[in-house]
């Protein structure tokens, strides 16, 4: 019997706006809250941007000289691009490649992701995801509430389009096949933090190593407890906090505007997956704030979003994983609804999560 390979195809998952964000959605590399979305408008496919806000799906599309955001999208539902498994189970992986490079290097091993004439395209200089129409050779973007259209070929050539790569594994892949076959493995390092999508109240993930604070249990008011690095977006604002295994379920705590948010109100969130240093090109370490905040021209830098970084905070002889604002020099954490804040000299020795470059890194 002939062993036929399955046809390679994308998985577009139907999703209602303002509902919990799903797992395994495809995002722009290095942009943990920028996901590939598809909307069908008047029988025409339009690629756009989706993001997680307050644990639910939000989106923006540019079409017909207008910007459509959230519930402005007709039907109140979109499709999100989903990638479960790895390049072995799917026979491909996604990568972002400049449009100009793809046109030169397309060789049967790289296929552009598209629906009709539409392809996801990322404008690096503007930091925005939009739609590329290959028939009209133009790209459209929703930049805030402004519709933007680009047709200059040189500008388009520098933008990144989403590609299916069927040749080997992606950068940083540590699957058994890539470990065993060094010739097939990518020789590029990942060099980005891996934020996995999860949902509060769901089963604790057993298949991914989540970053644990100080790599040991914290001395909390409730006794020893492992705290894990978590990220949540509230009204577009990234919040660092902690997650923990609550009797086999995911729970988390974040602070915003002097209030604690915890439990199922969080909805979808992210946790930091700890990658092997040999695949990532860096290793994680916890450094005193006094050292971590002075990272210019150093071989380390805090893991932060908008200057907010994970930080182990000491309160009344107890330890809790919270956050520190490197710009405002304020650390905050909550426990049982009580929000605690430290600033000035009191934060100097608090441990902040950092990334340290490795000179000895080799691809597995």
Secondary structure as a PSIPRED ss2 file (coil, helix, strand):
# PSIPRED VFORMAT (PSIPRED V4.0)

   1 X C   1.000  0.000  0.000
   2 X C   1.000  0.000  0.000
   3 X C   1.000  0.000  0.000
   4 X C   1.000  0.000  0.000
   5 X C   1.000  0.000  0.000
   6 X C   1.000  0.000  0.000
   7 X C   1.000  0.000  0.000
   8 X C   1.000  0.000  0.000
   9 X C   1.000  0.000  0.000
  10 X C   1.000  0.000  0.000
  11 X E   0.000  0.000  1.000
  12 X E   0.000  0.000  1.000
  13 X E   0.000  0.000  1.000
  14 X E   0.000  0.000  1.000
  15 X E   0.000  0.000  1.000
  16 X E   0.000  0.000  1.000
  17 X C   1.000  0.000  0.000
  18 X C   1.000  0.000  0.000
  19 X C   1.000  0.000  0.000
  20 X E   0.000  0.000  1.000
  21 X C   1.000  0.000  0.000
  22 X C   1.000  0.000  0.000
  23 X C   1.000  0.000  0.000
  24 X C   1.000  0.000  0.000
  25 X E   0.000  0.000  1.000
  26 X C   1.000  0.000  0.000
  27 X E   0.000  0.000  1.000
  28 X C   1.000  0.000  0.000
  29 X C   1.000  0.000  0.000
  30 X C   1.000  0.000  0.000
  31 X C   1.000  0.000  0.000
  32 X C   1.000  0.000  0.000
  33 X C   1.000  0.000  0.000
  34 X C   1.000  0.000  0.000
  35 X E   0.000  0.000  1.000
  36 X E   0.000  0.000  1.000
  37 X E   0.000  0.000  1.000
  38 X E   0.000  0.000  1.000
  39 X E   0.000  0.000  1.000
  40 X E   0.000  0.000  1.000
  41 X E   0.000  0.000  1.000
  42 X C   1.000  0.000  0.000
  43 X C   1.000  0.000  0.000
  44 X E   0.000  0.000  1.000
  45 X E   0.000  0.000  1.000
  46 X E   0.000  0.000  1.000
  47 X E   0.000  0.000  1.000
  48 X E   0.000  0.000  1.000
  49 X E   0.000  0.000  1.000
  50 X E   0.000  0.000  1.000
  51 X E   0.000  0.000  1.000
  52 X E   0.000  0.000  1.000
  53 X E   0.000  0.000  1.000
  54 X C   1.000  0.000  0.000
  55 X C   1.000  0.000  0.000
  56 X E   0.000  0.000  1.000
  57 X E   0.000  0.000  1.000
  58 X E   0.000  0.000  1.000
  59 X E   0.000  0.000  1.000
  60 X E   0.000  0.000  1.000
  61 X E   0.000  0.000  1.000
  62 X E   0.000  0.000  1.000
  63 X E   0.000  0.000  1.000
  64 X C   1.000  0.000  0.000
  65 X C   1.000  0.000  0.000
  66 X E   0.000  0.000  1.000
  67 X E   0.000  0.000  1.000
  68 X E   0.000  0.000  1.000
  69 X E   0.000  0.000  1.000
  70 X H   0.000  1.000  0.000
  71 X H   0.000  1.000  0.000
  72 X H   0.000  1.000  0.000
  73 X C   1.000  0.000  0.000
  74 X C   1.000  0.000  0.000
  75 X C   1.000  0.000  0.000
  76 X C   1.000  0.000  0.000
  77 X E   0.000  0.000  1.000
  78 X E   0.000  0.000  1.000
  79 X E   0.000  0.000  1.000
  80 X E   0.000  0.000  1.000
  81 X E   0.000  0.000  1.000
  82 X E   0.000  0.000  1.000
  83 X C   1.000  0.000  0.000
  84 X C   1.000  0.000  0.000
  85 X C   1.000  0.000  0.000
  86 X C   1.000  0.000  0.000
  87 X H   0.000  1.000  0.000
  88 X H   0.000  1.000  0.000
  89 X H   0.000  1.000  0.000
  90 X H   0.000  1.000  0.000
  91 X C   1.000  0.000  0.000
  92 X C   1.000  0.000  0.000
  93 X E   0.000  0.000  1.000
  94 X E   0.000  0.000  1.000
  95 X E   0.000  0.000  1.000
  96 X E   0.000  0.000  1.000
  97 X E   0.000  0.000  1.000
  98 X E   0.000  0.000  1.000
  99 X H   0.000  1.000  0.000
 100 X H   0.000  1.000  0.000
 101 X H   0.000  1.000  0.000
 102 X H   0.000  1.000  0.000
 103 X H   0.000  1.000  0.000
 104 X H   0.000  1.000  0.000
 105 X H   0.000  1.000  0.000
 106 X C   1.000  0.000  0.000
 107 X C   1.000  0.000  0.000
 108 X C   1.000  0.000  0.000
 109 X C   1.000  0.000  0.000
 110 X E   0.000  0.000  1.000
 111 X E   0.000  0.000  1.000
 112 X E   0.000  0.000  1.000
 113 X C   1.000  0.000  0.000
 114 X C   1.000  0.000  0.000
 115 X E   0.000  0.000  1.000
 116 X C   1.000  0.000  0.000
 117 X C   1.000  0.000  0.000
 118 X E   0.000  0.000  1.000
 119 X E   0.000  0.000  1.000
 120 X E   0.000  0.000  1.000
 121 X E   0.000  0.000  1.000
 122 X E   0.000  0.000  1.000
 123 X E   0.000  0.000  1.000
 124 X C   1.000  0.000  0.000
 125 X C   1.000  0.000  0.000
 126 X C   1.000  0.000  0.000
 127 X C   1.000  0.000  0.000
 128 X E   0.000  0.000  1.000
 129 X E   0.000  0.000  1.000
 130 X E   0.000  0.000  1.000
 131 X E   0.000  0.000  1.000
 132 X E   0.000  0.000  1.000
 133 X E   0.000  0.000  1.000
 134 X C   1.000  0.000  0.000
 135 X C   1.000  0.000  0.000
 136 X C   1.000  0.000  0.000
 137 X C   1.000  0.000  0.000
 138 X E   0.000  0.000  1.000
 139 X E   0.000  0.000  1.000
 140 X E   0.000  0.000  1.000
 141 X E   0.000  0.000  1.000
 142 X E   0.000  0.000  1.000
 143 X E   0.000  0.000  1.000
 144 X C   1.000  0.000  0.000
 145 X C   1.000  0.000  0.000
 146 X E   0.000  0.000  1.000
 147 X E   0.000  0.000  1.000
 148 X E   0.000  0.000  1.000
 149 X E   0.000  0.000  1.000
 150 X E   0.000  0.000  1.000
 151 X C   1.000  0.000  0.000
 152 X C   1.000  0.000  0.000
 153 X H   0.000  1.000  0.000
 154 X H   0.000  1.000  0.000
 155 X H   0.000  1.000  0.000
 156 X H   0.000  1.000  0.000
 157 X H   0.000  1.000  0.000
 158 X H   0.000  1.000  0.000
 159 X C   1.000  0.000  0.000
 160 X E   0.000  0.000  1.000
 161 X E   0.000  0.000  1.000
 162 X E   0.000  0.000  1.000
 163 X E   0.000  0.000  1.000
 164 X E   0.000  0.000  1.000
 165 X E   0.000  0.000  1.000
 166 X C   1.000  0.000  0.000
 167 X C   1.000  0.000  0.000
 168 X C   1.000  0.000  0.000
 169 X C   1.000  0.000  0.000
 170 X C   1.000  0.000  0.000
 171 X C   1.000  0.000  0.000
 172 X C   1.000  0.000  0.000
 173 X C   1.000  0.000  0.000
 174 X C   1.000  0.000  0.000
 175 X C   1.000  0.000  0.000
 176 X H   0.000  1.000  0.000
 177 X H   0.000  1.000  0.000
 178 X H   0.000  1.000  0.000
 179 X H   0.000  1.000  0.000
 180 X H   0.000  1.000  0.000
 181 X C   1.000  0.000  0.000
 182 X C   1.000  0.000  0.000
 183 X C   1.000  0.000  0.000
 184 X C   1.000  0.000  0.000
 185 X C   1.000  0.000  0.000
 186 X C   1.000  0.000  0.000
 187 X C   1.000  0.000  0.000
 188 X C   1.000  0.000  0.000
 189 X C   1.000  0.000  0.000
 190 X C   1.000  0.000  0.000
 191 X C   1.000  0.000  0.000
 192 X C   1.000  0.000  0.000
 193 X C   1.000  0.000  0.000
 194 X E   0.000  0.000  1.000
 195 X E   0.000  0.000  1.000
 196 X E   0.000  0.000  1.000
 197 X E   0.000  0.000  1.000
 198 X E   0.000  0.000  1.000
 199 X E   0.000  0.000  1.000
 200 X C   1.000  0.000  0.000
 201 X C   1.000  0.000  0.000
 202 X C   1.000  0.000  0.000
 203 X E   0.000  0.000  1.000
 204 X C   1.000  0.000  0.000
 205 X C   1.000  0.000  0.000
 206 X C   1.000  0.000  0.000
 207 X C   1.000  0.000  0.000
 208 X C   1.000  0.000  0.000
 209 X C   1.000  0.000  0.000
 210 X E   0.000  0.000  1.000
 211 X C   1.000  0.000  0.000
 212 X E   0.000  0.000  1.000
 213 X H   0.000  1.000  0.000
 214 X H   0.000  1.000  0.000
 215 X H   0.000  1.000  0.000
 216 X C   1.000  0.000  0.000
 217 X C   1.000  0.000  0.000
 218 X E   0.000  0.000  1.000
 219 X E   0.000  0.000  1.000
 220 X E   0.000  0.000  1.000
 221 X C   1.000  0.000  0.000
 222 X C   1.000  0.000  0.000
 223 X E   0.000  0.000  1.000
 224 X E   0.000  0.000  1.000
 225 X E   0.000  0.000  1.000
 226 X C   1.000  0.000  0.000
 227 X C   1.000  0.000  0.000
 228 X E   0.000  0.000  1.000
 229 X E   0.000  0.000  1.000
 230 X E   0.000  0.000  1.000
 231 X E   0.000  0.000  1.000
 232 X E   0.000  0.000  1.000
 233 X E   0.000  0.000  1.000
 234 X E   0.000  0.000  1.000
 235 X C   1.000  0.000  0.000
 236 X C   1.000  0.000  0.000
 237 X E   0.000  0.000  1.000
 238 X E   0.000  0.000  1.000
 239 X E   0.000  0.000  1.000
 240 X E   0.000  0.000  1.000
 241 X E   0.000  0.000  1.000
 242 X E   0.000  0.000  1.000
 243 X E   0.000  0.000  1.000
 244 X E   0.000  0.000  1.000
 245 X E   0.000  0.000  1.000
 246 X E   0.000  0.000  1.000
 247 X C   1.000  0.000  0.000
 248 X C   1.000  0.000  0.000
 249 X E   0.000  0.000  1.000
 250 X E   0.000  0.000  1.000
 251 X E   0.000  0.000  1.000
 252 X E   0.000  0.000  1.000
 253 X E   0.000  0.000  1.000
 254 X E   0.000  0.000  1.000
 255 X E   0.000  0.000  1.000
 256 X E   0.000  0.000  1.000
 257 X C   1.000  0.000  0.000
 258 X C   1.000  0.000  0.000
 259 X E   0.000  0.000  1.000
 260 X E   0.000  0.000  1.000
 261 X E   0.000  0.000  1.000
 262 X E   0.000  0.000  1.000
 263 X H   0.000  1.000  0.000
 264 X H   0.000  1.000  0.000
 265 X H   0.000  1.000  0.000
 266 X H   0.000  1.000  0.000
 267 X C   1.000  0.000  0.000
 268 X E   0.000  0.000  1.000
 269 X E   0.000  0.000  1.000
 270 X E   0.000  0.000  1.000
 271 X E   0.000  0.000  1.000
 272 X E   0.000  0.000  1.000
 273 X E   0.000  0.000  1.000
 274 X C   1.000  0.000  0.000
 275 X C   1.000  0.000  0.000
 276 X C   1.000  0.000  0.000
 277 X H   0.000  1.000  0.000
 278 X H   0.000  1.000  0.000
 279 X H   0.000  1.000  0.000
 280 X H   0.000  1.000  0.000
 281 X C   1.000  0.000  0.000
 282 X E   0.000  0.000  1.000
 283 X E   0.000  0.000  1.000
 284 X E   0.000  0.000  1.000
 285 X E   0.000  0.000  1.000
 286 X E   0.000  0.000  1.000
 287 X E   0.000  0.000  1.000
 288 X E   0.000  0.000  1.000
 289 X H   0.000  1.000  0.000
 290 X H   0.000  1.000  0.000
 291 X H   0.000  1.000  0.000
 292 X H   0.000  1.000  0.000
 293 X C   1.000  0.000  0.000
 294 X C   1.000  0.000  0.000
 295 X C   1.000  0.000  0.000
 296 X C   1.000  0.000  0.000
 297 X C   1.000  0.000  0.000
 298 X C   1.000  0.000  0.000
 299 X C   1.000  0.000  0.000
 300 X E   0.000  0.000  1.000
 301 X E   0.000  0.000  1.000
 302 X E   0.000  0.000  1.000
 303 X C   1.000  0.000  0.000
 304 X E   0.000  0.000  1.000
 305 X E   0.000  0.000  1.000
 306 X C   1.000  0.000  0.000
 307 X C   1.000  0.000  0.000
 308 X E   0.000  0.000  1.000
 309 X E   0.000  0.000  1.000
 310 X E   0.000  0.000  1.000
 311 X E   0.000  0.000  1.000
 312 X E   0.000  0.000  1.000
 313 X E   0.000  0.000  1.000
 314 X E   0.000  0.000  1.000
 315 X E   0.000  0.000  1.000
 316 X C   1.000  0.000  0.000
 317 X C   1.000  0.000  0.000
 318 X E   0.000  0.000  1.000
 319 X E   0.000  0.000  1.000
 320 X E   0.000  0.000  1.000
 321 X E   0.000  0.000  1.000
 322 X E   0.000  0.000  1.000
 323 X E   0.000  0.000  1.000
 324 X E   0.000  0.000  1.000
 325 X E   0.000  0.000  1.000
 326 X C   1.000  0.000  0.000
 327 X C   1.000  0.000  0.000
 328 X C   1.000  0.000  0.000
 329 X C   1.000  0.000  0.000
 330 X E   0.000  0.000  1.000
 331 X E   0.000  0.000  1.000
 332 X E   0.000  0.000  1.000
 333 X E   0.000  0.000  1.000
 334 X E   0.000  0.000  1.000
 335 X E   0.000  0.000  1.000
 336 X C   1.000  0.000  0.000
 337 X C   1.000  0.000  0.000
 338 X E   0.000  0.000  1.000
 339 X E   0.000  0.000  1.000
 340 X E   0.000  0.000  1.000
 341 X E   0.000  0.000  1.000
 342 X E   0.000  0.000  1.000
 343 X E   0.000  0.000  1.000
 344 X H   0.000  1.000  0.000
 345 X H   0.000  1.000  0.000
 346 X H   0.000  1.000  0.000
 347 X H   0.000  1.000  0.000
 348 X C   1.000  0.000  0.000
 349 X C   1.000  0.000  0.000
 350 X C   1.000  0.000  0.000
 351 X E   0.000  0.000  1.000
 352 X E   0.000  0.000  1.000
 353 X E   0.000  0.000  1.000
 354 X E   0.000  0.000  1.000
 355 X E   0.000  0.000  1.000
 356 X E   0.000  0.000  1.000
 357 X E   0.000  0.000  1.000
 358 X C   1.000  0.000  0.000
 359 X C   1.000  0.000  0.000
 360 X C   1.000  0.000  0.000
 361 X C   1.000  0.000  0.000
 362 X C   1.000  0.000  0.000
 363 X C   1.000  0.000  0.000
 364 X C   1.000  0.000  0.000
